């Protein structure tokens, strides 16, 4: 066989592997959360993609439903993106998204998003996203996870999420500056590679102008809770 550059492969060598599109769904968090303030909630956070190594169509969704409060489910994001692999461990993704309460009369916030996602040195899994909504309001979100392997089937996973509002947003009641930080720790055990139940704890804290606004309204600026759930992929 002759390669595209004209090189003749030795007789008997196999043909180059042909790239085939694939579909993958990874549910990073599917959990029941019990905070020290407010009601218990069902939480989901997943990504799905279709494509090859370099080009992918990506869908991301994250949200929660507080139990027995009579309020609609809170959709934190639903995004459709095109992803392109720019290096061995990193991809750039661009697309559109929406967030808000999932009810028929909700005023959803629609936005454009660009994300830089991959594996940082020392095996930190990171996602950095910049959102720009229809009014030009900008928000930056960083999510970082690390898997500390305890055995062949068990892991301890620290998780950090930082939200920064780059502009004020009167319509969506957001104050500029660092807005929130959430720190979590989960212990998970793989029943099989595709299913891993876990238990964990988290601490969430409002910061800066966001914290000042909550204090002025007499609301709490921090929350601690426990979670139980499962990580699933297929």
N, C-alpha and C positions, 0 to 999 in steps of 0.2 A: 504494500500500500504506500501511496505517496502523500506526504503531508502537504498542507497549503503552502509552506515555504519551499517546497520542492525537494525536501529531504526524503530519500527512499528508505522506509523502514525495513529491517531484515525480514526475510521470509519466515512466516510462522508467528510473527508478533501479532497480538490482538489489535483490533481497531480501537481508536480513541473512544473513551466513554462519551456517549451522547447525552447532553443535558436534558432532563425531563422535568416539566413543571410538577410541583408537588403542593399539597395542601396540608397545613399544620394548624392545630388549635391548641393554645396553651392557656389554661385557666390558672393564673398565678395565685389568685385569692378567691375562694368561694367559702365564706365563713359566716358564723353567727357571732356578733360582737356585743358584749355587755359592758357599757361604760358606767363610771361612777356617777355621771350626771346624764339625765335623759333616759329615753327608752332603749331597749335592746334593738338591734338592727341586723338584717340580712345584707351582706356585702358581696359584691362581685367585682372582679378585675381580670379581664382576659384580652388576649390578642389572637388574631387568626390571619394567616397569609396564604396566598397562592402565587406560585411562580418558581423561578430557578434561583441560582446562586446570586445573580447580579440584579435582576429585575423582579419586583414583587408588588402585588396588590395587597395592602395591609388594612385590616379593620381592627380598631381598638374600642373597648367599651369598659366603663367603670361607673359604679353607682351604689346606692344603698336604699333600703326600705326600712324605716323605723316602724317597729311593730306596734299595732293597736293605738296609733296616734291620730288616725283619721285623715292623714295627709298623704298626698301622692308620693310615689317613688322619686327619689332625687337622682337624676342622671348627671353624674359628674363629667362624663364625656362619652361621645360616640363619634368616632373619626374614621374617615376613609382616606387612605394615603397611597401614594406611589413611593416605593422604596428602591434605592439604588445602592449597591455595595461599593463603598469608596476605598476600603482597605480590607485586610483579612478579617478584622473583627468589628468594623463599624459600617453603618449604613446611614444615609441621609434620606429622610422621608418628608414629603410635602403633600398637603391635602387640605381637607375641610372638615369641620366638626360642629357639633351642637351640644348644649348642656342646658339643664334647667329641670323644673318639675314636670313629670310625665303625666300631664292632664290635658284635657281637650282645650281648655282656655288658657294654658300656660304661655307666657311670653318667653320663648326659648332664645338663648344667646347663641348666635351663629358666628363662627370665626374661621379664619385661615390658620393653618398650623404648619410649622417646620420643626422637625425633630432630628436629633443626632443621637443614635442609639447603638449601643454595642458593649464590648467587654474592655474595660480599662486595665492598665497594668495591675498585677497582683489579683486578677480575677474578680474585680468589682464590676458587676453588671449595672449599667447606667442608661438612663433615658433623660435627655435634656430637650424640653419643648418650649417653643415660643408661640404664643397664641395672639392673634390680632383680630378683634371682633369688628362688626360692621361700623361701629362708631370710632374706630381707630384706637380703642383701649387695648393695652398690651399687658400680657401676663407671662411670666417665666416660671416653669416648674421643673425641678430636678428630682428624680427618683433613683436611689442607689441601693443595691442589695449585694450581699456577700454570703456565699455558702461555705460555712466551716464544716468540713466533713468529719463526723465523729466515728463513723464506721462505714461499712460498705453500703448500708441502707438508711443511715440516720444522719441528719444535718441540723446545725444550729444556724439560723439565718437572721442576722441584724438587717434592719431596713430603715432607710432615712428618706423622708420626703420634705422638700423645702419649696414654698410658694412665695414668689415675689411679684407684687403688682408694680409694673413699670410706669403706670399712669393712674390717675384717679378715674373712677367711674361712678358718676352720680346715679345713673340708671340702674346699675347692679350693686350699688352700695359697697364699693371697694375703695380702700384708701391706698395711696401709693406707698411704696417701701416694702420691706420684708413683711409678709402677711402671716404665714403659718409655718410651723415646723412640727413634724410628726416622726417619732422614733418608735420602732417596734422590734420585737425579738420573738422569733417563732422556732419551735422545735418540731421537726417533721420526721416521719418514719415511712419509708417506701414499702407498701405491701407488694406492689410490683413497680416496675419503673414508671408506669403511666399513672399510678395513683398513690398519693402520699398524704395521709391525714396529718394534721398538725394542731398544736396548741400554742398560744402565745400571749404576750402582753404588749400594750402600746401606751405612749404618752403623747398628747397633742397640746400645743401651746400657740396661742395667737401672739403676734409680735407687733411692735411699732405702732403706727397709726391705727391699724386694725384693732389691736388690743385696747388702745385709748377709746375708740368708738364703742367697743363692747362694754367697757367699764362705765362709760357715760350713760349707757342704756341699762345699767345694772345687771349685765349678764356676765357669766363666768368666762375667763380667758384661757382655761386649761381643762383637760379631760384625761382621765386614765381609765383603761379598760382591759378586759381579757377577751380572747377570741378562741374559737375552735372551728376548724374547717378542713379543707383538703385542697391540695394542688394536683391538677389533672392535666394531662396532655395526650393528644392523639392525632 
